[in-house]
């Protein structure tokens, strides 16, 4: 699978439209992050994840795979943090990020 991205570029997923997910979705996201993006040197970030989805994906290991510091409350927050701090942002986790 190729995302048509240059090596090392961040990938931001706007998850604000996702109101329900199961373990299959979490497993796919972990696989894509570990097998596809990480091998290309790409950092995956999530934005706008609703608290119930965030809790479920955290329990499935997605937040650990993505790295909690790359989970943002909104796309705006993610873009602002990236412009200030670079791809791996040290900051407070998104609301509800700790299961």
Secondary structure, 3 states (H helix, E strand, C coil): CCCCCCCCCCEEEECCCCCCCCHHHHHHHHHHHHHHHHHHCCCEEEECCCHHHHHHHHHHCHHHHHCHHHEECCHHHHHHHHHHHCCCCCCCCCCCCCC
